């Protein structure tokens, strides 16, 4: 647990980003900044295919009753991501 | 090739689209000697299949892509005397993420060289869809962009400017609302125009983003063009090779590249020396080092950036959204923590109730017809033709009777269950169920969509296994395949209900009997669900640990399904498919059942020897030899377990007065006589409990085993799916028998 926090802190320093997609609550919007280097291969490609590319506007639409996964409105589509995936996507605040 | 009628000057009436639409002749499966090949590509959930149906009609040829477990549909139509064959490509979000579907779609456009490629897009999600459109146009310019669902978009205050979009993309753009065939005539005309044109395939110019990338790309492009001057998409090829595209590198190694030339429409001789291609590959490998590390990401971002620019110009927002948003309202109910699960539970309970209750009458009618009417008729026919007793026994009492049993028990519930399932699927509700349930499945290492394949398994495990194709992550798909057997299929419900009614219901006062026996059946079904989670968890943490996994789930907008179309398609694709496989396996099973009960060795039938041989082991499991023999010969279909058990009891106890009773076991007044028969055969409460458990936990039927092999193409996983449940079943029943006897 503690180790994970350190690992994440370290990555924040490297990638220079703090806000992650999984921290938004339903109704909030943000721009995608980048996808973490942790997420590679088909998983990264799939996220990009679904529209999670830098610059895209994303809005949290709803959470599953168990609070995970969460459905995001992106480029018109409604895409459900698990928390672990959303935590690998860095965001910057949307100017409302 | 026939002349083009489009521009001929006829009377006004003949020129109007309504008249011209009559020139469309949907030919369904009759796809021989087509003049032109049309490929249909697009994102999932864009109404691609509605376009396909609008062009070709409902009768289509469905199968798999050669050697792949990805569905392929073909249909055809005639328009202005030209015959077109339409091939429905798998729905994909992109062409580069190397999933099987994407590889198939891309390779077909690249190597199959369709005369026209229609790229179906969803007007309400145009920007994301343009990502695929741009990727497609980089391969072929003989394309049409079909912006579908404009009716849905209009409701959301979105209009698409086809002219602007067409100008920016460089290919024709047609607006359609395929549900009511709006725009289909325009689409047909556009198809014809491109099909008959002799313009060579061109590729869309690929805009570079930075010199860092464009320098190596141009360098490789020059090398490719030197070898293949006629290649329309050499730059695209260079980009893909530098991106380490495995399937293209393979194609290059096999010398398939020459097929990409425009003149290669006829069969191409592989006259390209492999040496040439190795040069290209070598150069590509060297140039890869010069590329930035995020080369791949930059490529995707470039396409999206362009898509965003184009979409912005083409989309006209009226801002007049309807005040009441139905999707939002429905999601508030279906996803709500308060109502989500109760609604789901009630809906599924209703579905099962309707399946079981609704199937009773047609099942009984079919049974009456096939067994009580046709069977004696066949027997007397055989007598009239002087068939020897063994031939009429083997064919009519063996093969025919078993098949008749399977059809009458299986067909009605499936013809009710599958259409309901497909309707919920098309409506958009089932993805929401997957969304609601994902957390539970995630904890077991599985995919939320497994809930859909599990539901399907309650109808038929073979169909459930095929349905796992919707899970695009290899590991989670395997888990769903292996555990599907723990959803009690339609062939096992009758066993559960019958045994629970006779043995469990009898334990309580008559007015509670119905409720208690139903609860017993529900408990067994829920135990199956529990086992699904436990086994999924076990598999994902042991043998499947290293398999690749990726999660994604799109929640499409709610759409009112086309009722009759859905009904027709689900009966053709699912019900008849499964029924046919079951019949194929029931025929030999019937033959075997008849043979073992009619061939005698040493004065006793083979069945007698088998039962006595298996009796000790059966006792150990709290079952008996009869049940085990029934499960062995009834591997092809669970439906015939109970009839086989009854037949064996009659055969071995010599209860001759029951020989005709097989025809009436569905009627409630004979439940008692049936119970008497089973008790005669040595059935106790322990036998009943363990039979219900064993019916849940045993190997899949042979239809399902065969389907698992076809879907996984792996002997190993087929074996795991077969033996894991049977071993588990032996352990569970033996343990219960032991505890039961210790307490007795």
Contacts between the chains, C-beta under 8 A, distances in Angstrom:
chain1	res1	chain2	res2	distance
A	35	B	297	7.9
A	41	B	548	7.7
A	42	B	97	5.8
A	42	B	98	6.8
A	42	B	99	7.2
A	42	B	548	6.8
A	42	B	550	5.3
A	43	B	550	4.7
A	44	B	297	7.9
A	45	B	94	7.4
A	45	B	96	6.9
A	45	B	97	3.9
A	45	B	98	7.6
A	45	B	296	7.9
A	45	B	300	7.6
A	46	B	93	7.7
A	46	B	97	5.9
A	46	B	550	5.5
A	46	B	552	5.3
A	47	B	552	7.8
A	48	B	94	7.9
A	48	B	297	7.3
A	48	B	300	4.7
A	48	B	301	7.9
A	48	B	304	7.7
A	49	B	93	4.0
A	49	B	94	4.0
A	49	B	97	5.7
A	49	B	131	7.1
A	49	B	300	7.8
A	50	B	93	6.2
A	50	B	128	7.4
A	50	B	552	6.2
A	50	B	554	7.4
A	51	B	127	7.7
A	51	B	128	4.9
A	51	B	131	7.7
A	51	B	304	7.5
A	53	B	300	6.3
A	53	B	301	5.3
A	53	B	304	4.7
A	54	B	301	6.2
A	55	B	301	7.8
A	55	B	304	7.9
A	55	B	305	7.5
A	55	B	308	7.7
A	56	B	304	7.6
A	61	B	331	7.9
A	62	B	331	6.2
A	62	B	335	5.4
A	63	B	335	8.0
A	64	B	335	6.8
A	64	B	435	5.4
A	64	B	436	5.7
A	64	B	438	6.2
A	64	B	439	6.1
A	65	B	335	6.9
A	65	B	336	7.1
A	65	B	337	4.1
A	65	B	340	5.0
A	65	B	341	6.9
A	65	B	436	6.0
A	66	B	436	7.7
A	66	B	438	7.8
A	66	B	439	3.5
A	66	B	440	7.2
A	67	B	439	7.5
A	68	B	438	7.4
A	68	B	439	5.2
A	68	B	442	7.3
A	69	B	435	6.5
A	69	B	438	5.2
A	69	B	439	7.4
A	69	B	448	7.4
A	69	B	551	7.7
A	69	B	553	7.0
A	71	B	435	6.7
A	71	B	555	5.7
A	74	B	128	7.7
A	75	B	125	6.5
A	75	B	127	4.7
A	75	B	128	3.9
A	76	B	122	7.7
A	76	B	124	5.6
A	76	B	125	3.6
A	76	B	126	7.1
A	76	B	127	6.3
A	76	B	128	6.1
A	77	B	125	5.0
A	77	B	128	5.6
A	77	B	554	6.0
A	78	B	554	6.8
A	78	B	555	4.3
A	78	B	556	7.6
A	78	B	557	7.7
A	79	B	552	6.8
A	79	B	553	7.2
A	79	B	554	5.6
A	79	B	555	7.5
A	80	B	435	5.3
A	80	B	438	7.3
A	80	B	448	7.9
A	80	B	552	7.6
A	80	B	553	4.1
A	80	B	554	7.5
A	80	B	555	6.1
A	81	B	551	7.3
A	81	B	552	7.3
A	82	B	438	7.2
A	82	B	442	6.5
A	82	B	551	5.3
A	85	B	551	6.4
